[in-house]
């Protein structure tokens, strides 16, 4: 590994991230221009192992495009290790079960106690057994449904929502759970939550007969939420929440010098207005990759994903920041940013598409806008973004909850598979980056939930939903773009 002395810092010249390793005093000796030129330049080349794998995938991609999917699958399988669970039959408990006959002996006792409590109309024999049942048998979906129903009947609507949220975190595609949760949210006039659940089900189940109905329901509830928000802000009901969260946004320089009143008005205009304002602030300070070929490549991938996203009310734009760190982030309203380092790190078009699909999912599920308008910004801010060129900024982006990250992983993988890419693109990128960057993962991983947990969750998701991971990888064109981006970064650093 070679190091270059520069401005009192030791910088690793072979790292994507350009991480500062240590501060040192300026060198005593004067380094001449000729000596600087003798420092070996970075080169972009594949290792022998990478080259061998690339050759197989390139041939498989050609066969796949030609329609010979059977032979292409054989080649894809030859260079992809199988998941541990891939060839194992699914267990009913992994998908959730409704049959009380599958309960354990202890679970069966709680279920019978609950039924006796219903017949005797005794709360103590209804709610307590159900609570113990869902704790002991979390895979028994019928238990969650009955517990939420009985809580609602007794006026504990908030607790019912929590029970259903916990169940949906495990079984996000369960129709009965989703329907009851939406009804519970609507009963409590939690229109944003109801909209989110309906949209998530529609995106995760694109072939379900009820998919269109859930999309319409998502749009209707979101309109109700916007009307509710306007009434609350007009009446000053949430002024204190907005003052606290939005003043932090202002000091974080996301909205520049806007006052709380002005920022509130911006929120009322919707997600696109908020995202556009934030994007302009970033674009005014951050250097971009503007090469037409690279920009068109990323934009084309993004548009493929948008076409299957089910949300067409945004003007989606994909920006490439001239930054060698491995990172990406999404703003409300369709503004997606990817660092050049992430493009270099992805070894196929499917992997890059997986990263874009993850960020796109945050946008289409309104995660960022949800955090802002619910006053949760103070608890969920964010990481500073170190721009290449030492541009001084205090810009911040959203740090989502574990549930939101898991949702974006799953929905993103759905979008990936629906767009014709290998369904494990995001999973492969996550796994390799986590392995290659120990003990210091890149920013995109270090601010997210445990990577191994996410990889395992995606493997389960791909297997359970029979998504095709032996589909188009797109290595040939992607390698050309990676080399082009590498050369662009090198020319900017060594003009």
Protein Blocks (a to p, Z undefined) as FASTA:
>chain_A
ZZddeehiacdfkbfklpafbdcdddfbdcdfklmmmpccddddddfklmmmmmmmmmmm
mmmmnopamlmmmmmmmmpccdfklmpccdfklnopabfklpcfklmmmmmmmmmmmmno
paklmmmmmmmmmmmmmmlmklmmmmmmmmmmnopamlmmmmmmmmmmmmmmbmklmmmm
mmmmmmnopaklmmmmmmmmmmmmmmbfklmmmmmmmmmmmmmmmmmmmmmmmnommmmm
mmmmmmmmmmnomnomacfklmmmmmmnojklmmmmmmmmmmmmmccdfbfklmmmmmmm
mmmmmmmnopakbccdddddddfbdcddddehhiacddfklmmmpgbfklmmmmmmmmmm
mmmnommmmmmmnopmmmmgccddddehiiacfbdcddddfklmmmmmmmmmmmmmmnop
afklmmmmmmmmmmmmccbdcfklmmmccfklmmmmmmmmmmmnopafbbceklmlmmmm
mmmmmmmmmmmmmZZ
